[in-house]
Amino acid sequence: MIRVVLVVAIVGVVVVLVRGPRGVRHQALRRLALLSFAVGAVVSLLYPESWTWAARLLDVGRGADLLLYLTIVTFLGFVATSYVRFQEMQQQITRLSRRVALDAAPPPPPRQEPPHRPEEQDAPQPV
């Protein structure tokens, strides 16, 4: 049972990494995850045996093992979202650098017209 849960969690993290989530929906999911973490932390402090119960429910030997698995998946999620954020910041810095370089560049010198050369047709023809 735990293998299925872990595989689903890892696939979810990979989907988040590939999609590059941004927007209101992503922010709502992050807030729900933070709220879940806070509730889980309080329950862990008040009822430490709840991890052992959940571990047995998921066919994991001990509650400590379940915590380790969850920590690994959480760390993977953190790495994935940090990577996406880093890539976005790099793109933003590149765009800003280009804009600053263009704004700081001196204007090009005025274009001078080449002197007019009379064409052979304009010159008098010998008889």
Rosetta silent file (secondary structure, phi, psi, omega in degrees, C-alpha in Angstrom):
SEQUENCE: MIRVVLVVAIVGVVVVLVRGPRGVRHQALRRLALLSFAVGAVVSLLYPESWTWAARLLDVGRGADLLLYLTIVTFLGFVATSYVRFQEMQQQITRLSRRVALDAAPPPPPRQEPPHRPEEQDAPQPV
SCORE:     score description
SCORE:     0.000 S_00000001
   1 L     0.000  -42.641 -177.924    0.000    0.000    0.000 S_00000001
   2 H   -64.886  -33.125  179.833    2.782    2.447    0.893 S_00000001
   3 H   -62.697  -41.156  179.039    4.471    1.878   -2.454 S_00000001
   4 H   -64.184  -44.620  179.985    1.367    3.010   -4.296 S_00000001
   5 H   -62.174  -43.957 -179.530    1.076    6.117   -2.099 S_00000001
   6 H   -67.197  -40.509  178.957    4.756    6.980   -2.598 S_00000001
   7 H   -63.867  -43.159  178.137    4.626    6.438   -6.362 S_00000001
   8 H   -62.056  -42.171  179.391    1.536    8.670   -6.633 S_00000001
   9 H   -64.223  -42.892  179.941    3.253   11.347   -4.531 S_00000001
  10 H   -66.654  -41.715  177.336    6.420   11.229   -6.637 S_00000001
  11 H   -62.459  -39.256  177.133    4.434   11.388   -9.882 S_00000001
  12 H   -60.933  -42.452  178.137    2.560   14.393   -8.464 S_00000001
  13 H   -64.219  -41.546  179.765    5.843   16.161   -7.714 S_00000001
  14 H   -64.492  -40.651  178.480    7.121   15.404  -11.218 S_00000001
  15 H   -62.235  -42.229  177.744    3.913   16.781  -12.760 S_00000001
  16 H   -62.164  -39.937 -179.739    4.315   19.972  -10.732 S_00000001
  17 H   -66.424  -43.377 -176.565    7.917   20.241  -11.913 S_00000001
  18 H   -71.990  -40.418 -177.238    7.063   19.712  -15.574 S_00000001
  19 H   -71.542  -28.627 -176.753    4.025   22.001  -15.633 S_00000001
  20 L    65.099   62.135 -171.236    5.752   24.904  -13.933 S_00000001
  21 L   -66.457  136.269  172.541    2.756   25.852  -11.829 S_00000001
  22 L  -150.266  148.708  175.093    1.981   29.464  -11.275 S_00000001
  23 L   122.135 -171.139 -174.313   -1.192   31.236  -10.431 S_00000001
  24 H   -67.890  -40.649 -178.599   -4.042   31.152   -7.981 S_00000001
  25 H   -62.490  -44.200  179.300   -4.601   27.395   -8.112 S_00000001
  26 H   -63.294  -41.683  179.551   -0.978   26.659   -7.283 S_00000001
  27 H   -63.943  -39.229  177.920   -1.030   29.137   -4.418 S_00000001
  28 H   -64.648  -40.911  178.084   -4.191   27.512   -3.014 S_00000001
  29 H   -64.407  -39.623  177.969   -2.579   24.065   -3.180 S_00000001
  30 H   -64.316  -39.602  178.588    0.493   25.370   -1.371 S_00000001
  31 H   -66.720  -39.490  176.853   -1.667   26.866    1.361 S_00000001
  32 H   -64.786  -39.236  178.025   -3.572   23.599    1.765 S_00000001
  33 H   -65.017  -40.853  178.194   -0.279   21.702    2.006 S_00000001
  34 H   -65.137  -42.098  177.831    0.983   24.136    4.644 S_00000001
  35 H   -63.316  -42.084  177.801   -2.263   23.805    6.613 S_00000001
  36 H   -61.619  -41.951  178.246   -2.037   19.999    6.397 S_00000001
  37 H   -61.826  -43.897 -178.951    1.543   20.131    7.639 S_00000001
  38 H   -64.021  -43.838  178.925    0.564   22.334   10.591 S_00000001
  39 H   -64.781  -43.241  178.157   -2.332   20.060   11.570 S_00000001
  40 H   -61.576  -38.119  179.148   -0.106   16.985   11.201 S_00000001
  41 H   -65.847  -43.226  179.447    2.562   18.576   13.392 S_00000001
  42 H   -65.295  -43.912  179.074    0.060   19.379   16.150 S_00000001
  43 H   -63.150  -38.513  178.282   -1.452   15.875   15.990 S_00000001
  44 H   -62.216  -39.657  179.555    2.065   14.392   16.113 S_00000001
  45 H   -70.681  -39.518 -177.843    2.859   16.329   19.254 S_00000001
  46 H   -78.664  -36.969 -176.727   -0.409   15.477   20.989 S_00000001
  47 L  -132.888   79.421 -177.845   -0.646   11.843   19.826 S_00000001
  48 L   -62.315  -25.022 -179.891    2.786   10.458   18.839 S_00000001
  49 H   -73.267   -8.790  178.743    1.362    6.954   18.489 S_00000001
  50 H   -63.991  -28.865  177.891   -0.750    8.184   15.555 S_00000001
  51 H   -68.916  -38.371  177.471    2.283    7.675   13.264 S_00000001
  52 H   -66.385  -40.975  177.701    2.527    4.032   14.281 S_00000001
  53 H   -61.701  -46.923  179.547   -1.200    3.613   13.637 S_00000001
  54 H   -64.942  -36.696  178.339   -0.899    5.271   10.196 S_00000001
  55 H   -63.567  -42.865  178.467    2.179    3.155    9.415 S_00000001
  56 H   -65.813  -36.358  178.850    0.295   -0.052   10.172 S_00000001
  57 H   -63.268  -34.957 -178.379   -2.615    1.164    8.058 S_00000001
  58 L   -96.731   11.938 -179.974   -0.242    1.654    5.101 S_00000001
  59 L    61.783   39.294  173.780    1.651   -1.619    5.695 S_00000001
  60 L  -107.675  145.844 -175.887    4.829    0.115    6.893 S_00000001
  61 L   -59.977  -52.306 -174.693    6.718   -1.407    9.806 S_00000001
  62 L  -133.735  163.689  176.601    7.019    1.606   12.098 S_00000001
  63 H   -66.081  -33.934  178.484    5.869    5.181   12.377 S_00000001
  64 H   -63.853  -37.144  177.308    9.467    6.360   12.101 S_00000001
  65 H   -65.338  -41.315  177.757    9.758    4.659    8.704 S_00000001
  66 H   -61.815  -42.333  176.842    6.590    6.382    7.540 S_00000001
  67 H   -61.841  -38.931  177.545    8.006    9.735    8.659 S_00000001
  68 H   -62.669  -46.078  179.259   11.184    9.013    6.711 S_00000001
  69 H   -60.546  -44.648  179.640    9.212    8.239    3.544 S_00000001
  70 H   -65.471  -35.953  177.512    7.160   11.399    3.913 S_00000001
  71 H   -64.686  -40.096  179.227   10.311   13.437    4.514 S_00000001
  72 H   -63.957  -45.968  179.802   11.843   12.089    1.306 S_00000001
  73 H   -64.727  -40.159  178.620    8.758   12.945   -0.749 S_00000001
  74 H   -64.005  -42.458  178.620    8.570   16.395    0.860 S_00000001
  75 H   -63.572  -41.288  177.086   12.235   17.039    0.119 S_00000001
  76 H   -60.016  -42.551  177.096   11.720   15.963   -3.495 S_00000001
  77 H   -62.917  -40.956  178.063    8.828   18.429   -3.753 S_00000001
  78 H   -62.887  -44.533  179.584   10.965   21.186   -2.270 S_00000001
  79 H   -63.267  -42.411 -178.709   13.776   20.503   -4.731 S_00000001
  80 H   -63.613  -48.136 -179.012   11.340   20.458   -7.659 S_00000001
  81 H   -68.885  -33.521  176.548    9.668   23.744   -6.758 S_00000001
  82 H   -65.820  -39.224  178.121   13.023   25.369   -6.004 S_00000001
  83 H   -62.580  -45.892  179.834   14.293   24.311   -9.420 S_00000001
  84 H   -61.872  -44.883  179.040   11.250   25.797  -11.155 S_00000001
  85 H   -62.336  -42.133  179.717   11.615   29.043   -9.201 S_00000001
  86 H   -61.861  -44.072  178.647   15.334   29.223   -9.974 S_00000001
  87 H   -61.407  -42.757  179.341   14.690   28.763  -13.699 S_00000001
  88 H   -64.719  -39.990  178.552   12.058   31.523  -13.658 S_00000001
  89 H   -66.070  -38.348  177.821   14.414   33.868  -11.797 S_00000001
  90 H   -62.273  -42.851  178.881   17.182   33.169  -14.313 S_00000001
  91 H   -64.642  -40.431  179.473   14.863   34.032  -17.194 S_00000001
  92 H   -65.749  -42.782  178.488   13.747   37.204  -15.440 S_00000001
  93 H   -63.664  -39.665  178.130   17.348   38.274  -14.736 S_00000001
  94 H   -62.124  -45.949  179.026   18.257   37.627  -18.377 S_00000001
  95 H   -62.856  -42.685  179.173   15.358   39.790  -19.597 S_00000001
  96 H   -65.407  -41.334  178.579   16.236   42.557  -17.145 S_00000001
  97 H   -61.196  -43.130  178.822   19.934   42.443  -18.099 S_00000001
  98 H   -63.657  -41.419  179.813   19.067   42.761  -21.767 S_00000001
  99 H   -64.804  -44.009  178.999   16.737   45.674  -21.055 S_00000001
 100 H   -63.302  -41.658  179.775   19.380   47.478  -18.965 S_00000001
 101 H   -63.507  -41.882  179.304   22.008   46.896  -21.670 S_00000001
 102 H   -68.283  -38.697  179.692   19.703   48.295  -24.358 S_00000001
 103 H   -69.224  -32.296 -177.461   18.740   51.288  -22.220 S_00000001
 104 H   -87.168  -12.837 -178.042   22.375   52.067  -21.359 S_00000001
 105 L   -70.161  141.421  177.946   23.698   51.705  -24.915 S_00000001
 106 L   -69.138  153.426  179.075   24.521   54.959  -26.698 S_00000001
 107 L   -67.728  151.158 -179.692   22.285   55.833  -29.619 S_00000001
 108 L   -67.485  149.988  178.623   23.628   54.827  -32.999 S_00000001
 109 L   -65.706  153.346 -179.881   25.357   57.591  -34.998 S_00000001
 110 L   -63.661  145.201 -176.757   23.228   59.256  -37.643 S_00000001
 111 L   -80.402  128.231  178.704   23.362   57.491  -40.944 S_00000001
 112 L   -97.898  137.724  178.035   25.215   59.394  -43.663 S_00000001
 113 L   -78.310  138.441  176.461   24.127   59.091  -47.237 S_00000001
 114 L   -66.528  149.869  179.745   26.929   58.098  -49.613 S_00000001
 115 L   -62.255  145.848 -177.209   27.905   60.859  -52.078 S_00000001
 116 L   -75.431  126.245  175.771   25.939   60.732  -55.310 S_00000001
 117 L  -105.033  130.558  178.355   27.911   59.305  -58.216 S_00000001
 118 L   -67.244  134.645  177.721   26.649   60.039  -61.645 S_00000001
 119 L   -74.870  163.326  179.491   25.637   56.908  -63.408 S_00000001
 120 L   -61.209  -28.746 -179.769   26.975   56.125  -66.850 S_00000001
 121 L   -71.357  -30.631 -178.834   23.633   57.051  -68.323 S_00000001
 122 L   -76.382  -24.486 -178.716   23.836   60.538  -66.822 S_00000001
 123 L   -76.443  149.694  179.132   27.295   61.142  -68.322 S_00000001
 124 L   -66.481  141.925 -178.755   27.523   62.476  -71.905 S_00000001
 125 L   -90.923  134.366  175.559   28.027   59.795  -74.500 S_00000001
 126 L   -71.412  148.425 -177.179   30.916   60.154  -77.001 S_00000001
 127 L   -93.418    0.000    0.000   29.808   60.318  -80.629 S_00000001
